Amino acid sequence: MSDADRSKDDAPPTKARVAGPADFADPMLRSEVKRAAVWLGMAGLIVLTVYLSQALLVIFGGLVFAATIDGGARLLGRALPIPRGWRVTIVILLATAFLLWTLMFAGSQLAAQAAQLPEIIESQALRIIAWLQNHGMQINAEAVQGVAKEVLGGVGEVTHAVGGLIGGATTLFLVIVLGIYISAEPRLYQRGVAWMFPITERAHFHATAAQMGRSLRRLMAGRLLGMLLEGVLTWIALSLYGVPMAALLGLLTGLLAFLPNIGAPISGAIMVMVGFSGGVDMGIYCIIVYFVLHTIDGNLVAPYIARKTVDLAPALVLGAQLIMGTLFGLLGLVLADPLVAMIKILLERHSSRNEAEWHAEHGNLADSE
């Protein structure tokens, strides 16, 4: 066989093309197949998001931590006109120094006080149950004691996390590392995410990301300010009266101040129970301290944060905390507030753009008429 004959054998057939199993001649069928593929892809994306929810939450925690570092660097830039990289480094070093000081100088004292806290709260809970039973109320002491132990387990996690005794340090380490990387070059990651959007959507994405970053920085600054004020003022007020474990109670109050709606009642209940362990007068003093600090936070700090950031309805935040806490534990509870704030900004931006497009379209129609 000659080369010409071989080339003819290898050439594609010249007859009419025969449809294969992946060919759809009907345009409507092709449209429906594409639509089904889109829906299947969306379903797969949802399943993948649920499967990777814990990892995505850690990434979001890194974004929140990066916003905190970036806010500190911007604040430092008002006093020190140095390059941004140096300001970020200074903020990270200051945070590391504070953490090391807590571990070295306050760690032993806090650990000793944390060991005494569950016993004191449990004994005070039993005293309250006995008083209620003596006044005719039927209460199962064992059930209440079991609930108290569960609550103390959650409080113990917070205490260990700050005292350097946390068991799940991997998650915290990943959040910190991600936050440092993102805060070092935020523009790089923002451009990378924008690249995955269509060209017509990138300007809207950059504007939305800028608004989210600004609100997140202010939200975290307000949270840290509230935590610092409540923690320090609680420690000073309790120390002046000689309340046991004043340092630990101030620390827990400051930490739980990060959680709106539920943090203050928990820290207040612990403070009052420890106060009554030293007598009725000390317990009443702790109640007064709690209400004074809660009034300051509710009437001064919280409204200021709401005006400067995203004004969220308390019931919405509480519902998000319950859902996120149930699904993801302590990390979900901590990140519920900033996550709801970012979702609200995203929805508001999308709604504003749709409204502007609607007015532009109907305004042009009215002008043409």
Secondary structure, DSSP 4 states (H G I P E B T S, - for coil): --HHHHHHHHSPP-SPPPP-TT----HHHHHHHHHHHHHHHHHHHHHHHHHTHHHHHHHHHHHHHHHHHHHHHHHHHTT----HHHHHHHHHHHHHHHHHHIIIIIHHHHHHHHHHHHHHHHHHHHHHHHHHHHTT----HHHHHHHHHHHHHHHHHHHHHHHT--S-HHHHHHHHHHHHHHHHSHHHHHHHHHHTS-HHHHHHHHHHHHHHHHHHHHHHHHHHHHHHHHHHHHHHHHHHHT-TTHHHHHHHHHHHTTSTTTHHHHHHHHHHHHHHTT-HHHHHHHHHHHHHHHHHIIIIIHHHHHHHS----HHHHHHHHHHHHHHHHHHHHHHHHHHHHHHHHHHHHHHHHHHHHHHHHHHHHHHH-
